[in-house]
Amino acid sequence: MATTTNESAVIFVGGKPVMNYVLAVMTQFNKNVPDVTLKARGRSISRAVDTTEIARNRFMPHLKIKNISIGTECIPGDDGERVNVSSLEIILTNQPLAK
């Protein structure tokens, strides 16, 4: 679910309950990782947004959103054609943001 690269963690949001991802975010920040990146595609995008808001509002009010990126990815469909799927990347930080 979570991978750590270069002192930042990446959590791929899928079909699990939102609280599983909230727990993963909190666990990564408890390991003193400065940034956690949530990545989601398609129908999982709303789950990534919910994870961010629950983590910030209920459990870790000091968290800041460092960056949000949206895009489109081309993936192979069931019938062999290419399908466009929306993608979202949210970077959370517990470090003070420079103004």
C-alpha positions in Angstrom: 0.0 0.0 0.0 2.8 2.5 0.8 6.3 2.7 -0.6 9.0 5.0 0.7 11.3 6.7 -1.8 13.9 9.4 -1.1 12.5 10.3 2.3 8.9 10.6 1.0 6.1 8.0 1.0 3.7 7.1 -1.8 0.3 5.7 -1.0 -1.7 4.3 -4.0 -5.4 4.7 -3.2 -7.6 1.9 -4.5 -10.8 0.2 -3.5 -10.1 -0.3 0.2 -12.1 1.7 2.9 -11.0 5.3 3.4 -9.8 4.7 7.0 -7.2 2.2 5.8 -5.6 5.0 3.8 -5.9 7.5 6.6 -4.1 5.1 8.9 -1.4 4.6 6.2 -0.9 8.4 6.0 -0.7 8.7 9.8 1.7 5.7 10.0 4.1 7.3 7.4 4.1 10.6 9.2 4.9 8.8 12.5 8.0 7.4 10.8 9.2 11.1 10.5 8.7 11.2 6.7 8.4 14.9 5.6 6.0 14.3 2.7 3.3 11.7 1.9 2.0 11.4 -1.7 -1.5 10.0 -2.3 -2.0 8.8 -5.9 -5.3 7.7 -7.3 -6.9 7.1 -10.7 -10.5 7.0 -11.9 -13.2 6.2 -9.3 -10.6 6.2 -6.5 -10.0 9.9 -6.8 -12.8 10.8 -4.4 -11.4 8.3 -1.9 -8.0 10.1 -2.1 -9.7 13.4 -1.4 -11.7 12.0 1.5 -8.5 10.5 2.9 -6.8 13.9 2.8 -9.7 15.7 4.4 -10.2 13.1 7.2 -6.5 13.0 8.0 -6.3 16.9 8.1 -9.6 17.6 9.9 -9.9 14.8 12.4 -6.4 13.4 13.2 -3.6 15.7 12.1 -4.8 19.3 11.9 -1.2 20.6 11.3 -1.0 18.8 7.9 -0.7 21.0 4.9 -1.4 20.3 1.2 1.9 21.0 -0.6 0.7 20.3 -4.1 -2.2 18.8 -6.1 -1.6 17.5 -9.6 -4.3 16.2 -12.0 -3.8 14.5 -15.3 -5.0 11.8 -17.7 -3.4 8.4 -18.2 -3.9 6.2 -21.2 -4.4 2.5 -20.2 -5.3 -0.5 -22.3 -9.0 -1.3 -22.2 -10.8 -4.7 -22.2 -11.3 -4.7 -25.9 -7.7 -3.7 -26.8 -8.4 0.0 -27.3 -6.7 2.7 -25.2 -8.9 4.3 -22.5 -8.3 7.7 -20.9 -8.4 7.6 -17.1 -8.2 10.7 -14.9 -5.4 10.7 -12.3 -4.8 12.7 -9.1 -1.7 13.2 -7.0 -1.9 15.0 -3.6 1.3 15.7 -1.7 0.8 16.3 2.1 3.5 17.7 4.4 3.9 18.2 8.1 6.6 20.8 7.5 5.9 24.5 7.5 5.3 25.8 4.0 7.4 28.7 2.7 5.3 31.7 1.7 
